[in-house]
Amino acid sequence: MLVVNDIAEIRNVISQFRQVGRRIGFVPTMGALHSGHATLIKQCSEQNDVTVVSIFVNHTQFNVQSDFDKYPRTFEADTEVARAAGADVIFAPASHDMYPPDFRTFVEPGQSADPMEGEGRPGHFRGVATVVVKLLNLVQPDIAYFGKKDFQQLAVVRETVESLNIPVVIRGVDTVREPDGLALSSRNVRLSDEARRQSPVIYRALIKVRDAYESGERTTYVLENLAMTEMQTEDLCRVEYATVCDARTLQSSEVASDNAVLCIAAWFDDVRLIDNIELTSTTK
Ligand code: AMP
């Protein structure tokens, strides 16, 4: 496995693979890799000749500086996880190379960036869209893999790639969960024992709403209230939003569409968790 830090070098490595007709798959990450990331990397290596994993803690997507400072940096362990999952190249650029002092060209994301995370974290998706476009331009993959765990991020990336005509296939990968339903996240280790015990309430709320949707319920506020009521059964859980919206545009309407998603953000003490479930017509 090759570890590349330099921008000129990654271009060189990629062009050599391209010259011999290799299909390149790409998994962008911010490091602190767990089995969720490993699943993306495994899928990528099964479907491509070369798997490139980027590890870059992108400061432009943090709207709170202290979150950026606190973000776990575990590079040695990450390279082992990536290698074991089938990565061929790790691309870990320096911040000052990705964003030189005179950098001021940003990608303004479309409507999918407006609600939910976009409201709570101003500028977050502008940073995400900018770094993803930069990384796609450097790695030039045939397919790039993103977790459905960050459903809105996946929608923003799809909209950006489509709007800017970037020639890449974006593939969403199912969320990897603990046996009790909690979605894997680097934040989970920060949960207290009691918060960790209560945290599967998010998954229970998602399943309740999916069951109601599949039984024919389409009224958005009824579905959202179901989620809220379930989450109120655990006293540490403070819901930031529980929103049913269209899975592609992420816009809400009074009646849920046939291709919808429920997205939840909830706090347990000072730890903010997000999760979601797709709502698709099966029984109607
Ligand atoms: P991150 O480094 O946390 O920004 O995540 C890198 C990629 O891994 C993103 O596309 C995430 O959506 C994805 N990811 C994170 N957690 C999970 C999970 N539990 N299941 C599937 N994909 C995940």
Residues whose N, C-alpha, C, O or C-beta is under 5 A from the ligand:
A	BS01	AMP	P28 T29 M30 G31 G36 H37 Y145 F146 G147 K148 K149 D150 V173 D174 T175 V176 A183 L184 S185
